[in-house]
Amino acid sequence: MEIKEVYKNRRSVRKFKDTEIDEDIINELLFAANSAPCTDTCNYFFGVIRDSVVKHQIGEATIYANWVADAPVIFVCCSNIQFDLKNETAESYAMQGMTARYGKETVDFLIGTENRKSAKTLMQASPAYIAAQHIILSAVSMGFRGCLVDFINLEKINKILGLPDNITCELLVPIGYPDETPIPIKTNEKKNVFYDKWDK
Ligand SMILES: Cc1cc2nc3c(=O)[nH]c(=O)nc-3n(C[C@H](O)[C@H](O)[C@H](O)COP(=O)(O)O)c2cc1C
């Protein structure tokens, strides 16, 4: 499928046919996931969840997304949160970058908050999200559909999956053959854009 067709057909799907996904398709999706960019402080990991009991447990740990359990596979996109900004000097690249982005007050909060796991999960989520979108787009290109799901209880899911302390779930990507047909995205609308400056 042409990439533009992939974008047009990428709508969130939350109903799936009860059909297994072949191992070679799973491997294609993992290749897509692992080809996403990562940073020098954060890398990703992917769980491939096909066991019905585990899928239902994960579903129970979501906010209004129990339907994920009906997908033939749930990809659990995780971050390696070993790196902690708290241990960096003011001159470090990571500290300079985060301060440029958010300002000192917010950085001080993020490095000062006691719940290190939660702060690191928040700060290091981006690569897992980008990888998740790689999975979705690759899936669409092969006729599958899915949805990003991040209103979830991360600690519960970490526990269900037995993840070590330096790895955390960030979001879920349930994938399957679609059992609903959302309207494709139109390409002739120029929206959410500005040129050069906001008010030009
Ligand atoms: C970062 C992110 C998190 C999302 N989390 C959820 C979620 O927890 N549950 C859910 O049902 N949909 C979730 N979605 C899907 C959005 O609801 C959906 O993308 C949006 O309604 C637009 O519809 P479309 O994807 O069909 O274009 C999420 C989307 C994004 C981008």
The ligand as an SDF file (V2000), in Angstrom:
LIG
                    3D

 31 33  0  0  0  0  0  0  0  0999 V2000
   -1.4280    9.5310   22.4110 C   0  0  0  0  0  0  0  0  0  0  0  0
   -2.7590    8.8920   22.1430 C   0  0  0  0  0  0  0  0  0  0  0  0
   -3.3570    8.1500   23.1520 C   0  0  0  0  0  0  0  0  0  0  0  0
   -4.5810    7.5290   22.9230 C   0  0  0  0  0  0  0  0  0  0  0  0
   -5.1550    6.7860   23.9260 N   0  0  0  0  0  0  0  0  0  0  0  0
   -6.3500    6.1930   23.7160 C   0  0  0  0  0  0  0  0  0  0  0  0
   -6.9540    5.4110   24.7490 C   0  0  0  0  0  0  0  0  0  0  0  0
   -6.4360    5.2910   25.8580 O   0  0  0  0  0  0  0  0  0  0  0  0
   -8.1220    4.7890   24.4750 N   0  0  0  0  0  0  0  0  0  0  0  0
   -8.7400    4.8850   23.2490 C   0  0  0  0  0  0  0  0  0  0  0  0
   -9.8060    4.2980   23.0730 O   0  0  0  0  0  0  0  0  0  0  0  0
   -8.1910    5.6360   22.2580 N   0  0  0  0  0  0  0  0  0  0  0  0
   -7.0320    6.2840   22.4510 C   0  0  0  0  0  0  0  0  0  0  0  0
   -6.4390    7.0270   21.4520 N   0  0  0  0  0  0  0  0  0  0  0  0
   -7.0920    7.0920   20.1230 C   0  0  0  0  0  0  0  0  0  0  0  0
   -7.8060    8.4280   19.8960 C   0  0  0  0  0  0  0  0  0  0  0  0
   -9.0100    8.4360   20.6300 O   0  0  0  0  0  0  0  0  0  0  0  0
   -8.0690    8.6080   18.3870 C   0  0  0  0  0  0  0  0  0  0  0  0
   -6.8480    8.5970   17.7160 O   0  0  0  0  0  0  0  0  0  0  0  0
   -8.8050    9.9010   18.1030 C   0  0  0  0  0  0  0  0  0  0  0  0
  -10.1230    9.8170   18.5850 O   0  0  0  0  0  0  0  0  0  0  0  0
   -8.8580   10.2280   16.6080 C   0  0  0  0  0  0  0  0  0  0  0  0
   -9.4790    9.1880   15.8790 O   0  0  0  0  0  0  0  0  0  0  0  0
   -8.7110    8.4220   14.7010 P   0  0  0  0  0  0  0  0  0  0  0  0
   -7.5140    7.7470   15.3160 O   0  0  0  0  0  0  0  0  0  0  0  0
   -9.7110    7.4350   14.1540 O   0  0  0  0  0  0  0  0  0  0  0  0
   -8.2910    9.4280   13.6590 O   0  0  0  0  0  0  0  0  0  0  0  0
   -5.2390    7.6740   21.6550 C   0  0  0  0  0  0  0  0  0  0  0  0
   -4.6200    8.4400   20.6710 C   0  0  0  0  0  0  0  0  0  0  0  0
   -3.4150    9.0490   20.9040 C   0  0  0  0  0  0  0  0  0  0  0  0
   -2.7900    9.8900   19.8220 C   0  0  0  0  0  0  0  0  0  0  0  0
  1  2  1  0
  2  3  1  0
  2 30  2  0
  3  4  2  0
  4  5  1  0
  4 28  1  0
  5  6  2  0
  6  7  1  0
  6 13  1  0
  7  8  2  0
  7  9  1  0
  9 10  1  0
 10 11  2  0
 10 12  1  0
 12 13  2  0
 13 14  1  0
 14 15  1  0
 14 28  1  0
 15 16  1  0
 16 17  1  0
 16 18  1  0
 18 19  1  0
 18 20  1  0
 20 21  1  0
 20 22  1  0
 22 23  1  0
 23 24  1  0
 24 25  2  0
 24 26  1  0
 24 27  1  0
 28 29  2  0
 29 30  1  0
 30 31  1  0
M  END
$$$$
